[in-house]
């Protein structure tokens, strides 16, 4: 069928076309209105005229399949789609403001601002990956921010959906993407690994904090392939004042092998939210690139990127959860804390990529003035941090998998729930004392019950077993898990 002429004032399926907002390499964007929709709208129309890249059509089909399936604050809401039988388009929410591309004249940004931006983008990627989608075009022009602060990912034409046909993979044998931001495994045809997005985000962070792209501006395939064996200069080579924690994060995400990066975007967001707890390795202080011996070994396929078989995005995310255990260092019984440790250990044993966040809530008084020192003159906050580390020692976790946090709050349950929401926690382990069914706790509610009923993730409630009439010496404390 003949396609209608797109111009201001045209009406397409009830949408009245306004002004042309933007013309990109694969599509044009028009402002539109609809009598039944009150929010500002954009209509995205693919470029299909003579001489246009055929990938524009395929990428539009991918976006048309993926966008209606996405939900949440980190993506634009999708209101309508239409295929090529008459006029292909997608109608999405218009996000006020500009993309990060317009910040380029300000580079390099202050480190703290870049950390906060990176954390918000990592949170958006974590939400996207949980919806079985890998973006594959993370760059400044594909990132916006809502007025409420959340990062919004746009442009899904190059994305991969784990449960939909990958038309780009099926129809083309060359990698499509933005060359400076493309992960090494993409050059080998891998499109189903969410860690590719973490690599791209690290390129953005490197660029935004140094003013230089880690792999230059090259667009040739031969130039891009060098990143399969050549690492970039560490940021501290360019800026000696570069924070070690930030270099640790950026260089870990820029590792050539995906397995050496963060296992999930959630874990990356967690580290950027808690920079003081990032475990520093040799990466943090480096000022030189890998040795030529290492580079040549990679160059001749010894230690080069390993192409894995089909990756199940959901399974990969499930293998690297963030587990939080809430420990009462002040009043918790030894039996309960031991039972919590046993439960946490069993979970972590089966998930070697998981990380554990041990938390304790320093309860504040509603009316009284809270003091930072106890009766012996010890700092309460510091003492509890030490107690949490002591509790975790028998688990023998690598330092990169363990963090400890003391939260100060009037309501412990609310503090734990907020920590879980803000840090994308996948599993909370919390204890319930034997007296939790007492009249007072039944009347007022208790911490474990509130967490179990309101948490945005899996919750395991652990109770110490009631002591039997006789208990043989040497037996470990048991736990009832609900």
Helices and strands as residue ranges (DSSP letters): E 11-12, E 15-23, E 27-34, E 37-46, H 54-67, E 78-82, E 89-93, G 100-106, H 111-130, E 133-134, G 140-142, E 143-145, E 151-153, E 160-161, H 167-171, G 179-181, G 184-188, H 195-210, H 221-225, G 226-228, H 235-238, H 244-253, G 258-260, H 265-273, G 275-277, G 282-285, H 292-299, H 313-318, E 322-326, H 334-349, E 355-363, H 380-392, G 393-395, G 399-401, E 402-409, H 412-422, E 427-432, G 434-437, H 439-444, H 447-454, E 458-464, E 479-481
